[in-house]
């Protein structure tokens, strides 16, 4: 079977580049295809090209490799184009975080909601839509897969402003089948020692396990869970409450995203009777953990995104990639210890018509009946070369519904602002955002970040 042509725009990605190479050469469905690597940094591209060549040769497969700093030279006739680029990611997220904190707004991730999410979208959406225009011209039958945060905003922008291009958006959370193993552990159906990367879920458990999960990316919740018809939400609560107590027995992580993970989940469970599947992001989406008000935030106010740590982690990961590419580390280590990723798993299933299900950010179309049909939500989908088809979930519960709609409205306004470069719409997005509670602060954050990030924003903002 001839494999697909997969173009990766942003080949040097911290998360995706190596995983795409590994999956392309390890999958029997993908390995006879073409991998097109694109990165605007020639030095980065050279490293990734050397790594890919070594891996292809060591694996003894026929994967065709093409590379360029100019995507237009290599994306013609692509079947899939995966977007995974970001310019100075840690630097700008750190800047967004610092200026926002100056005005009392704290972000622990700074890439999806709050000023950090809004301004990342302002930086990323214009280039994403440029790529969409190139796809329309050079490979109009290709599926564009967005793997860049903020995933929902970018997905909205593609649906609203490039509807002629086939597209959907992804996150690396809720990655099936692995996530379901984790959900079953929460529900007391699998032992805590279960390793979803090395063990298969027993078929007799899988067939009787049912749950409802949906929401906006990074704000997804399990709001119903049963096994053989029995409600398993009490088991999830019991597990989380125990873990929350254990979490205090060691010093909390100094990193913002994983810090007091289970204690924040406990708070969401107490309020919504629902389990947040991406709590390291979700705790940033609500005002409860900002430190507003008279009573102290429980377990504590969130702390700011540690951009310096992310920068160090990215540099360390890149140093390892360079050693693999130049032979200091045997390529066999990469082949043995590497793993695939959400996007190429989906590509494999689509191209091979494997009938697997995945969580994908796409148009609701009635899957969650009490939310707009054109809302971009993260939902379990059947997917093939005709695209994703969300599976019925049911209504979003009250409480969660209000939060989801406010975040969705913020994302819609952000996408519009990113395309129009209209400061009035941008201010409206800032003031709609759930963690910004002062118009003056919103205006000051907006104006300062527009000036500080001028080098990487469209000139239309300054006319």
Secondary structure, DSSP 8 states (H G I E B T S, - for coil): ----EEEEESTT-TTTHHHHHHHHHH-TTTTTSEEEEE-S-HHHHHHHHHHHHHHHHHHT---EEEEESSGGGT-TT-SEEEE---SSHHHHHHHHHHHHHHTT---SS-SSSHHHHHHHHHHHHHHHHHHHHHHHHH-TT-EEEE-SSSHHHHHHHHHHH-TTSEEEE--SSS-TTHHHHHHHHHTTSS-TT--TTTS---HHHHTTEEEEEEEETTEEEEEEEEETTEE-HHHHHHHHHHHHHHHTTS---SSTTTTTHHHHHHHHHHHHS-EETTHHHHTTSSGGGTT-SSS--SS-------HHHHHHHHHHHHHHHHHHHHTSS-HHHHHHH----HHHHHHHHHHHT---EEEEEEE-TTSSTTS-TT-EEEEEEEEETTEEEE-------TTHHHHHHHHHHHHHHHHHHHHH--HHHHHHHHHHSTT---HHHHHHHHHHHHHHTGGGS-GGGG-
